[in-house]
């Protein structure tokens, strides 16, 4: 019987190799089955420390790198959750991938990644 560490590697390996495209088809591949909509989301809030630094940065201008990193991390987490949802549905790819954001409340936003979970060969 394989160890627990090995069992955890198998799903991670399959998630890393899941194909994500923002087009309705995959070049040189045939969609053999459609599993439904795969989605993943995360809700993130700013913190006081970042807000203070951002206020100072706003005076002098330039990129607010703390917010850029927060948004980038949020996008990656939403995409990872979408991959996990697609895996749960039995897919090996997600087509028509889209990412959207919305403000939930002041200083708090949701990142949603979604697409069509499919099997391609």
N, C-alpha and C positions, 0 to 999 in steps of 0.2 A: 504494500500500500504506500503510495507516495506521501512524502512529508507535507505538512501544512504550507510550508514556504513554496513548494512546487505547485500545489493546487492554486495558490494565489497568482502565480506567474501566468498561468494559461489565460485567464480572462484579461489580464493586463496586456498580454501580447496580442490578443485578438482585437482589443480596443485600439491599440496603437496602429495596427494595420488596417483599421476600418477606413474605407475610402470616403472622403467628404468632398463634394463638388457643388458649386453654385449654379450649375447648368442642369437642364432637365434630363440629360443623357450623359453617359460616360463614353468617350471616344474608344472605339475598338472593343467595347463590351456590350453584352446584351442584358437587358433587365428581364429576369426570368420570373420574378415574383415581387409584388408590392405588398408591404406589411402594414402600411399606415403612416401616420405622422409620428415622427420622433421629436421630442422636445426636451430642452433643459434650460433651467433658469437659475438665477441667483439674485439676491437683493443685497445691495451694499450701501453702507452709510459712510459719510466722511467722519473724520475725527477732529477734535478741537485743535490738536497740534498742527495738523495739515491745514486747517482753516486759517490759523494765525500766519503760517508761512505763506499760504496762498494770498492772503491780504497784503502782505509785504511785497510779494512778487507782482501783484496787481499794480502797485504804485510804480515800480520800475519797469514793468513789462516783461515779456518772455513767457516761455512755456512753464506751466505749473506741473512739474514732473511727478509730484506726489499723486495728483489726480490722473495723470496719464498712466502711471503704473497701476493705480486702483482699477481703472477701466480695462486695461489690458489683462490684468489678473482675473477680473470678472468675466470678460469674454472667454478666456480659456476655460474657466470653471463651467460656464454655461455650455460650451462646446463639449467638454468632457461628459457632462451630465446628459447631453443629447446623444453622444456615442453610447453611453451606458443604456439609455432607453432604447436605442436602435438594436443593440445587442440583445436586450431583453425580448424585443419583438422578433428576433431571429434573422436580422438583416446583416449583410456584410458591407453595406454602403449606404450613404445618405445623399440623395440628389436634391437639387433646388434648396440648398442650405441658405438660410437667411438669419440675420442677427438684427434685433430691434431693441430699443431701450425706451423706458418710460419712467417718469418721475412718480414715485409712490407717495412721497411726502417731502417736505423741505429737507434738502441735503441727503436724500435717500432715493436710489434709483434701482430699477430692475433691468437686468440684461436677459433677453430671451433668445435662444438659438433654436431654430426649428427647421425641419425638412422632411422629405419623404423617405422612409426607410425601405430599402429594396435589397434584393439579392441580385448580384450581377455575376456573369460568367464570361 
